[in-house]
C-alpha cells in the first residue's frame, strides 16, 4: 500500500476555502484524508490518498482527467493555490 500526499500552499485567505472544496470533493471516500497544517505555514492544505500501487493511482488520475465535472472542480482548486507538491 502507498500513501500519495499532495501539499497545497493556498493563496492568502484561501486555505479554508480550498480545504472545504477538497472535503466536499472527497466526501465519502474512505481512502482520502484532507488536513490543514496546525504548526507550519497557515495556508497549507494536505490531501492524502491510499492506493495499492502506482498503477492504481495512475489509473485514478487518468479516469479523473476524462470527467468534465472534475476538470471544472480542479480549476476552482488551482485558482486558490500558489504551489503544489506531490510526495509518494
QUIFEN-V289993 format. One record per residue. N is the residue number from 0. NEAR is the number of other C-alpha atoms within 12 Angstrom. D_CENTER is the distance of its C-alpha to the mean C-alpha in Angstrom with 1 decimal. Layout:
n/near/d_center
N/NEAR/D_CENTER
N/NEAR/D_CENTER
This chain:
n/near/d_center
0/14/18.5
1/18/15.6
2/21/12.5
3/27/9.8
4/24/8.1
5/25/5.8
6/31/7.5
7/35/7.4
8/32/11.0
9/30/11.6
10/23/15.0
11/18/17.7
12/16/17.6
13/25/14.2
14/32/12.1
15/27/13.2
16/24/12.6
17/36/9.0
18/32/8.6
19/22/10.9
20/27/9.2
21/33/6.1
22/24/9.1
23/17/11.1
24/24/9.1
25/20/8.8
26/15/12.2
27/12/14.6
28/15/12.5
29/13/14.1
30/20/12.2
31/24/8.8
32/26/8.8
33/32/7.3
34/27/9.6
35/29/11.3
36/20/13.8
37/12/17.3
38/10/19.3
39/12/17.8
40/17/16.9
41/20/16.7
42/29/13.9
43/33/11.2
44/39/7.9
45/35/6.7
46/33/4.4
47/29/7.3
48/31/8.5
49/22/12.3
50/22/14.2
51/16/17.9
52/16/18.0
53/17/16.6
54/13/18.4
55/18/16.5
56/23/13.1
57/15/14.8
58/15/16.2
59/19/13.0
60/19/11.7
61/14/15.3
62/15/15.5
63/18/12.5
64/17/14.0
65/13/17.3
66/14/16.4
67/12/17.2
68/14/15.5
69/21/12.0
70/18/13.2
71/17/14.2
72/21/11.1
73/21/9.3
74/16/12.3
75/21/11.9
76/31/8.6
77/23/10.3
78/22/13.3
79/29/12.0
80/27/10.9
81/21/13.5
82/20/11.9
83/22/9.1
84/19/10.1
85/16/9.5
86/15/11.8
87/18/13.4
